[in-house]
């Protein structure tokens, strides 16, 4: 079991080290000296506790004793983390005087070491030679990073563009956009590069976020909305949906917001409010019932009843009226919510289903909110339906002084009640049906 564990550890080092240009002295699972396993375990333990300098030294000893390049690569990785840059250079030079010809991986580590030491001119020179020989995207990117550090942004951009042409890699594109937008102040070019990539390759999360940063900085609301919608189409996300909703609301494009919510199902509660505002009571009733069945929240049943009534009140059948009353009664019994109590009471009064019962609901509501003009109006209408016009008139005069006193329905009630007071013989007492 111990032998198998050591073999797996050594094999993992090989994978991390990547391939070398020189042949291995021994195969990964083959021991080259007696204490090799012990050195490995100590080196890995040093890595685990983040003592990278010691880990690097132990892997160097493993390399010197075994000749296995994977140990050398692992040593250089640890020395880089430990910022032992000169030790990296010394170790590389002890192996080869010309890493460009012997082992490009070692040449890259030397570039890292020179960069870490701040020797940017030397790092740039060696990095360019590595990139020229390898034609590797990673080496182009490394060279561009060094050039950016030196402030050579135009040249860094050329290296990145060379890398991008090879792979159309979005990470490279992101770097290109940063140089263009931040360093060179070529804002339109940065946007054009990103948008061109999106048209051909689609809007990945990284590319979309790069565009969002720019459009947000430029305060381009339309472009922000377009980009968020691309992101949402790519992968529906609650946070992205919220941004889309916020922008549509900011632009006051409520019809477009309604369409987006209908298609995406991103937020049915907001959609319900939009239906209500638009007075699309048919859709509002259907959605409220859906939310009631989905959440079991009785408040949605109350809303569904109200929207059902509003949708049909111009041509209200007895069946629909009874259905509305049944729903509202269930809601009122469960919640005693003033809104639903008033609505139920008013329906019972206005349609002369049970005026005394309706009045009692309104009185109960007024115990909770005694100064509500809307609820006092309902009570006044109840007394009018009972034929008590003077009582109704005293109440409606009070309503006219309160908030909502100029509501068209209140004004209509006031006229009818005033006429009733002037013509007492027109009074009609309404009995319970």
Secondary structure, 3 states (H helix, E strand, C coil): CHHHHHHHHHHHHHHHHCCCCCCCCCCCCCCCCCCHHHHHHHHHHHHHCCCHHHHHHHHHHHHHHHCCHHHHHHHHHHHHHCCCHHHHHHHHHHHCCCHHHHCHHHHHHHHHHHHHHCCHHHHHHHHHHHHHHHCCHHHHHHHHHHHHHCCCHHHHHHHHHHHHHHHCCHHHHHHHHHHHHHHCCCHHHHHHHHHHHHHHHCCCHHHHHHHHHHHHHHCCHHHHHHHHHHHHHHCCCHHHHHHHHHHHHHHCCHHHHHHHHHHHCCCHHHHHHHHHHCCCHHHHHHHHHHHHHHHCCHHHHHHHHHHHHHHHHHHCCHHHHHHHHHHHHHHHHHHCCHHHHHHHHHHHHHCCCCHHHHHHHHHHHHHHCCCCHHHHHHHHHHHHHCCCHHHHHHHHHHHCCCCCCCCHHHHHHHHHHHHHHHCHHHCCCCCCC
